[in-house]
């Protein structure tokens, strides 16, 4: 790859819409706002004339017939390629990696990547606090195909279609693998997210700029109710935000032709996009991520760096378990002094669904512009620890060019480790591997959802349904590793665990 075709980021912008605005912008116009600011941020708005590719992250809070074309018309650009993705929190970083390859290979000259959500405004209208004057919702004209749903019908039946349920189950598996006690784990994740909220409190684009203590984060209260054991509301991603972010990528050649200031250019130094086994309960372990292990290694190798060379991270943090899984896989100790987020994270900065990591990338670019010696790693996660995209940013080009690597063999190796299909009708003994407790809106426990191994070694899912006081007792017990009878109730078509036998 000739140096002139080396991909660089030249323009970035983000916007957080005020909570009390009387006529809020819809998601498309939030993107108009940040795209126009990104053009201006390059220092030469003529970059618009070179944009031949538009990547748009999935919009969840509203729907348009052809959002990429509508945006292009408003901005006055005419991209020959327009991509609109299905949902996935890995999308922003994956698109930067895709764009870097397209620019390095000469398939694209300049790429606009954008996304935006306005779920808070939709929520306000639902509560009859405002009336939205947005365009009528329309069915998408097209969307890039998503191969399969993230969860199976069997997993959905037991509630694993809900991210809070699945990530809470991961949390108990991570805790058991760490060797920490219930109280030690509670203190650990409280301190971890206390630091996240402290960073968000200093970020002018954060949705919440309140700094919470570890105790406030961990302790249930009327404003911080239990969601799924062991998570309270302050530990979970906040999707009710109005935020948008956009960036522009091009080659060094185009940047030089447009006289874009070299001080504004930031290199994607390395990256990788890998997936874990799609079916959650077909993965060898529920507390790790081979995709993150291999992805971080590949990204660092491409950048010519080690993990010790990274100055700061933004580790996707929809829930505490994801942070811990990524930390373990990239080799960070629990007392590593480096920041694990630069935005403040999804619970505090805000979780604009699939577009969160775009904000992390933009914050990375701005930090590097202020301090060109910095090297920052962004880790984006999609699905249910299903896929991870890595990006490393700095002021040097990659050691391995973007168009000279094929990760197919590594991806196939990850997929080949699938364990046997689960037993859907279970009558045996179950050894618990992961679990969570589902709470009602008043914070009372309703049932326990369990994943475990049967006597024949195959996995199943089951539930525990008992009186609330009995379920409350389970909050203070480590259930991972315990063995209980499990039976299938044909009338209700669920596997039930008995804790009284």
Order of alpha helices (4+ residues) and beta strands (2+ residues): beta-alpha-beta-alpha-beta-alpha-beta-alpha-alpha-alpha-alpha-alpha-beta-beta-beta-alpha-beta-alpha-beta-alpha-alpha-beta-beta-alpha-beta-beta-beta-alpha-beta-beta
